[in-house]
Amino acid sequence: MNPERRSLWSWALIDWANSGWAVVVMTAFFPILFQDFWGAGNGLSPERTTAYLGYWNALSGLLVALLAPILGAVADQGNAKRRFLAGFTLLGAVATAALPLAARGEHVLAGALYALAAIGFSGNALFTDALLTDVTRPERYDRVSAFGYALGYIGGGLLFVGCTVVVQAPARFGFAGAVEAVQACFLVTAGWWLLFTIPALLWVRETPAVPAAGGGPLLTRGFRQLAVTFADLRRDRRLLTFLGAYLLYIDGVNTVIKMAVAYGRAIGLDAGGMLTALVITQFVSFPAAVVFGRLGERIGPKAGISLGIGVYAVLCVFAARMDSPREFLILAGVVGLVQGGVQSLSRSYFARLIPAERAGEYFGFYNMLGKFAAVLGPTLMAVTALATDSRASILSLLLLFGGGLWLLSRVRTDPPPAAPSA
């Protein structure tokens, strides 16, 4: 395998690695255990556990959002994106492996460990995104970004299927019950995450950064370059409009991913049926992400993202009315068709708008907004669930999808014309 192809595959394996955590821990088993095991010991209602899960997601998202821009700038100035990737991956994997230490009823400890793991996942995603510009050329961003997401869905899906088989028949694998089986799955997921991140740490090469003017210590240069980037962002109306749109619509996407199982449990759906639905989502998302990558090359990433957002808005209305496992399966299948496409095309569209040698700091802003997005959505659902009921909470996401679609429509597809010469 030539060095360029090896670098690309190594980068794509990061998505394979972290998607296992996203589906096994964040989307599937942690919300179920949080309600049935860690929350049950305190007699928490489904609405209360849904709210608490939303708050832990919001807290982890807020912390990463505050740190992301400076981390990106420092990583660029120190050519350290891979080192930051390694650090956040280690944090997430260790916190995940520690989840079995939280005993029945200890929802605060479980939530805190989950928040640390989520911070590791978010930091891992930040530097994965930033390395996209190091592994391929701009004309291939859509296809390569979609390839990463598609590989992630396959990897995460395989791990999830294996964990689901174990959890549904724990005695066959030597476990006393489903809780012990899930705890073992957390340990396996942590190891999976670490193992498949290693190739990127070995074989992806970073584009050398342009040193910030003025020299000085790395942290000083990072803050100085961050100020330059912030000033550049303020002058770029097209980039600002896109980031505003992204803040809103990706909030809805992330909230659906993080809160789907908790929402389904809160309205009384069977846990087994929802796990089956998540398997469907993973394997539908694999070919769909690839198709969206090709679609982005044909009609443009902006049009592809808009199509996905429109589908999500329709799904919110459908979800508020569903009351059977069959409808949840339908919902999961349609989510699978658009989920990876919206995420991958957003990443590749943003990569087109920024200078490649400053990808870390620009993607720091991008991921900062993505994490603030993880604050708004879960909080909206939590507050709405407590004020009304869990079923109505999903409709609050229409505000995010509608606002994001409107702002995205105002982003100019073509580069702005050059300023006239003096």
C-alpha positions in Angstrom: 0.0 0.0 0.0 1.5 3.4 -1.0 2.0 6.0 1.7 -0.9 8.2 0.6 -3.5 5.4 0.6 -2.1 4.1 3.9 -2.5 7.5 5.4 -6.1 7.8 4.1 -7.1 4.4 5.5 -5.4 5.1 8.8 -7.4 8.3 9.1 -10.7 6.6 8.2 -10.1 3.9 10.8 -10.4 6.7 13.5 -14.1 6.8 12.5 -14.2 3.0 12.7 -12.8 3.3 16.2 -14.8 6.1 17.7 -18.1 5.1 16.1 -18.0 2.0 18.3 -18.1 4.2 21.4 -20.8 6.4 19.9 -23.3 3.6 19.2 -22.5 1.1 22.0 -22.1 3.6 24.9 -23.6 7.0 23.9 -26.6 5.9 21.9 -27.5 2.4 23.2 -26.4 0.9 26.4 -25.5 3.9 28.6 -29.0 5.5 28.4 -30.6 2.1 29.2 -28.4 1.5 32.2 -28.7 5.1 33.3 -32.5 4.6 33.6 -32.8 1.0 34.6 -29.7 0.5 36.8 -28.1 3.7 38.0 -31.3 5.7 38.2 -33.5 2.9 39.4 -31.8 2.7 42.8 -33.0 6.2 43.5 -36.5 5.8 42.2 -36.0 8.3 39.4 -38.8 8.7 36.9 -38.2 8.2 33.2 -38.7 11.9 32.7 -36.1 12.7 35.4 -33.5 10.3 34.0 -34.1 11.7 30.5 -33.5 15.2 31.9 -30.3 14.2 33.8 -28.9 12.5 30.8 -29.6 15.6 28.8 -27.7 17.7 31.5 -24.7 15.4 31.5 -24.5 15.6 27.6 -24.9 19.3 27.8 -22.1 19.7 30.4 -19.6 17.7 28.5 -20.5 19.5 25.3 -20.0 22.9 27.0 -16.6 22.1 28.4 -15.3 20.9 25.0 -16.9 23.9 23.3 -15.0 26.3 25.5 -11.7 24.5 24.9 -11.9 23.5 21.3 -10.7 26.7 19.5 -7.5 27.2 21.6 -6.8 23.5 21.5 -7.0 23.6 17.7 -4.8 26.7 17.5 -2.2 25.2 19.8 -2.2 21.9 18.0 -1.6 23.7 14.7 1.2 25.8 16.0 2.9 22.8 17.6 2.1 20.4 14.7 0.5 18.3 17.4 -2.9 17.2 16.1 -2.0 13.6 16.4 -0.8 14.0 19.9 -4.0 15.7 21.0 -5.9 12.9 19.2 -4.0 10.4 21.3 -4.6 12.3 24.5 -8.4 12.6 24.1 -8.7 9.0 22.9 -7.0 7.8 26.0 -9.2 10.0 28.3 -12.3 8.6 26.6 -11.3 5.0 26.7 -10.2 5.1 30.4 -13.4 6.8 31.5 -15.4 4.2 29.5 -13.5 1.3 31.1 -14.3 2.8 34.5 -18.1 2.9 34.1 -18.5 -0.6 35.7 -17.1 0.9 38.9 -20.4 2.8 39.4 -22.7 0.7 41.5 -26.5 0.4 41.3 -28.1 3.8 42.1 -24.9 5.8 41.7 -26.2 7.9 38.9 -23.9 10.9 39.7 -20.7 8.8 39.4 -22.0 7.1 36.3 -22.9 10.5 34.8 -19.6 12.0 35.6 -17.6 9.1 34.0 -19.9 9.3 31.0 -19.2 13.1 30.7 -15.4 12.5 30.8 -15.8 9.8 28.1 -17.9 12.2 26.0 -15.2 14.9 26.3 -12.7 12.3 25.1 -14.9 11.4 22.2 -15.5 15.1 21.3 -11.8 15.9 21.4 -11.1 12.8 19.3 -13.6 14.0 16.7 -12.2 17.5 16.6 -8.7 16.3 15.6 -10.1 13.6 13.3 -11.9 16.4 11.4 -8.8 18.6 11.4 -6.7 15.8 9.8 -9.0 15.5 6.8 -7.1 18.3 5.0 -3.8 16.3 5.6 -4.9 13.1 3.9 -6.5 14.2 0.7 -7.0 17.0 -1.9 -9.9 19.5 -1.8 -11.7 17.9 -4.8 -11.9 14.6 -2.9 -13.1 16.0 0.4 -16.7 14.9 0.0 -15.8 11.4 -1.0 -13.1 10.9 1.6 -15.2 12.4 4.4 -18.1 10.1 3.5 -15.7 7.1 3.3 -14.7 7.8 6.9 -18.2 8.0 8.1 -19.2 4.9 6.1 -16.3 2.9 7.6 -17.4 4.2 11.0 -20.9 2.8 10.6 -19.6 -0.6 9.6 -17.1 -0.7 12.5 -19.6 0.6 15.0 -22.3 -1.7 13.7 -20.2 -4.8 14.0 -19.2 -4.0 17.5 -22.7 -3.1 18.4 -24.1 -6.4 17.0 -21.6 -8.3 18.9 -22.4 -6.5 22.2 -26.2 -6.9 21.5 -25.8 -10.7 21.1 -24.0 -10.9 24.4 -26.4 -8.6 26.3 -29.5 -10.5 25.0 -28.1 -13.9 26.1 -25.7 -13.1 29.0 -25.8 -16.6 30.5 -24.5 -18.1 27.3 -21.4 -16.0 27.6 -20.9 -16.6 31.3 -22.4 -13.4 32.7 -24.8 -13.3 35.7 -27.2 -10.9 33.9 -27.6 -8.2 31.3 -26.0 -5.5 33.5 -22.8 -7.5 33.8 -22.8 -8.1 30.1 -23.2 -4.4 29.3 -20.3 -3.6 31.7 -18.1 -6.1 29.8 -19.1 -4.4 26.6 -18.0 -1.1 28.0 -14.5 -2.6 28.6 -14.4 -4.1 25.1 -15.4 -0.8 23.5 -12.7 1.1 25.3 -10.1 -1.4 23.9 -11.6 -1.2 20.4 -11.4 2.6 20.5 -7.7 2.5 21.5 -6.7 -0.2 19.1 -8.1 1.2 15.9 -6.8 4.7 16.6 -3.2 3.5 16.6 -2.7 3.4 12.8 -3.5 7.1 12.5 -1.0 8.0 15.2 1.7 6.1 13.2 1.0 6.9 9.6 -1.0 10.1 9.1 1.4 13.1 8.4 0.4 16.6 9.3 0.8 19.6 7.0 3.3 22.0 8.7 1.7 25.0 10.2 2.6 28.6 9.4 4.2 29.9 12.7 2.3 32.7 14.3 4.0 36.1 14.0 6.0 37.2 17.1 7.3 33.8 18.2 7.3 32.9 21.9 6.0 29.8 23.8 3.6 27.4 22.1 0.6 28.4 24.2 1.3 32.1 23.5 1.5 31.5 19.8 -1.6 29.5 20.0 -3.6 32.3 21.6 -2.1 34.8 19.2 -3.0 32.7 16.2 -6.5 32.2 17.6 -7.0 36.0 17.7 -6.0 36.2 14.1 -8.4 33.4 13.1 -11.2 35.0 15.0 -10.6 38.3 13.2 -10.6 36.4 9.9 -13.9 34.7 10.8 -15.6 38.0 11.6 -14.8 39.3 8.1 -15.9 36.2 6.3 -19.7 36.5 6.1 -20.1 33.2 4.1 -18.2 31.2 6.7 -20.1 32.9 9.6 -23.4 32.1 8.0 -22.5 28.5 7.5 -21.3 28.1 11.1 -24.5 29.6 12.3 -26.5 27.2 10.3 -24.3 24.3 11.4 -24.7 25.3 15.0 -28.5 24.8 14.7 -29.0 21.8 12.5 -26.1 19.7 13.8 -27.6 20.3 17.3 -30.7 18.5 16.1 -28.7 15.7 14.6 -26.6 15.1 17.7 -29.6 15.3 19.9 -31.4 12.6 17.9 -28.3 10.4 18.2 -27.8 11.0 21.9 -31.3 11.0 23.1 -33.1 8.5 20.9 -33.0 5.5 23.2 -33.8 7.6 26.3 -36.8 9.1 24.4 -38.0 5.7 23.3 -37.8 4.3 26.8 -39.5 7.3 28.3 -42.6 6.8 26.0 -42.7 3.1 26.9 -41.0 1.3 24.0 -39.3 -2.0 24.5 -35.5 -1.9 25.0 -34.9 -5.0 22.8 -36.8 -3.5 19.9 -34.8 -0.2 20.1 -31.5 -2.1 20.1 -32.6 -3.8 16.9 -33.5 -0.4 15.4 -30.0 0.9 16.2 -28.5 -2.1 14.3 -30.7 -1.2 11.3 -29.5 2.4 11.6 -25.8 1.5 11.5 -26.0 -0.8 8.5 -28.4 1.5 6.5 -26.0 4.4 7.2 -23.0 2.7 5.6 -24.2 2.7 2.0 -26.1 5.9 2.6 -23.0 7.8 3.6 -21.2 6.6 0.5 -24.1 7.7 -1.7 -24.2 11.1 0.0 -20.5 11.5 -0.7 -21.1 11.0 -4.4 -24.3 13.1 -4.2 -22.2 15.9 -2.8 -19.9 15.7 -5.8 -22.8 15.9 -8.2 -25.2 18.5 -6.7 -22.9 20.1 -4.2 -22.6 19.5 -0.4 -24.9 22.4 0.4 -27.8 20.9 -1.5 -27.1 17.4 0.0 -27.1 18.8 3.6 -30.3 20.7 2.9 -32.0 17.5 1.8 -30.9 15.7 5.0 -32.1 18.5 7.2 -35.6 18.4 5.6 -35.8 14.7 6.3 -34.9 15.2 9.9 -37.6 17.8 10.4 -40.3 15.4 9.0 -39.0 12.7 11.3 -39.4 14.8 14.4 -43.2 15.1 13.6 -43.4 11.4 13.0 -41.5 10.6 16.2 -43.9 12.7 18.3 -46.8 10.5 17.1 -45.2 7.0 17.1 -46.4 4.5 19.7 -45.1 1.1 18.5 -41.8 -0.7 18.0 -42.6 -1.1 14.3 -42.7 2.7 13.9 -39.4 3.0 15.8 -37.9 0.6 13.3 -39.1 2.8 10.4 -37.8 5.9 12.1 -34.4 4.3 12.6 -34.2 3.2 9.0 -34.9 6.7 7.7 -32.5 8.3 10.1 -29.8 5.9 8.8 -30.4 7.2 5.3 -29.5 10.8 6.2 -27.5 10.8 9.4 -24.0 10.0 7.9 -24.7 12.2 4.9 -25.4 15.3 6.9 -22.4 14.8 9.1 -19.9 13.9 6.3 -21.0 16.6 3.9 -20.8 19.3 6.7 -17.2 18.3 7.4 -16.2 18.3 3.7 -18.1 21.6 3.0 -16.4 23.4 5.9 -13.0 22.0 4.8 -13.5 23.7 1.4 -14.0 27.0 3.1 -10.8 27.2 5.2 -7.0 27.2 4.6 -5.7 23.7 4.9 -2.6 24.7 6.9 -4.8 26.2 9.7 -7.3 23.3 9.7 -6.8 22.6 13.5 -7.9 26.0 14.7 -10.7 26.4 12.1 -12.0 23.0 13.0 -11.7 24.1 16.6 -14.3 26.7 15.9 -16.3 24.2 13.9 -16.3 21.6 16.8 -16.9 24.3 19.3 -20.2 25.1 17.7 -20.8 21.4 17.3 -20.4 21.0 21.1 -22.5 24.0 21.9 -25.0 22.3 19.6 -24.9 19.4 22.0 -25.8 21.8 24.8 -28.9 23.3 23.1 -30.6 20.2 21.9 -30.5 18.0 25.0 -31.4 21.0 27.2 -34.4 21.8 25.0 -35.6 18.2 25.2 -34.9 18.1 29.0 -36.8 21.3 29.8 -39.7 20.4 27.4 -39.9 16.9 28.9 -40.2 18.3 32.4 -42.6 21.0 31.5 -44.9 18.8 29.4 -44.0 15.2 28.6 -41.3 13.2 26.8 -43.4 12.8 23.6 -43.7 16.6 23.1 -39.9 17.1 23.8 -38.9 15.8 20.3 -40.9 18.6 18.6 -38.6 21.2 20.2 -35.9 20.1 17.7 -38.0 21.6 14.8 -36.7 25.0 16.0 -33.1 23.8 15.3 -33.7 22.1 12.0 -35.9 24.9 10.6 -33.4 27.7 11.7 -30.5 25.7 10.4 -32.1 25.1 7.0 -33.0 28.8 6.6 -29.4 30.0 7.4 -27.9 27.4 5.2 -30.0 28.7 2.3 -28.3 32.1 2.7 -24.8 30.7 2.3 -23.3 31.6 -1.0 -22.2 28.5 -2.9 -19.6 30.3 -5.0 -16.6 32.1 -3.4 -17.2 35.9 -2.9 -15.9 38.1 -5.7 -12.4 39.5 -5.3 -12.2 43.0 -3.9 -11.5 45.6 -6.6 -7.9 46.7 -6.8 -7.0 50.2 -5.5 
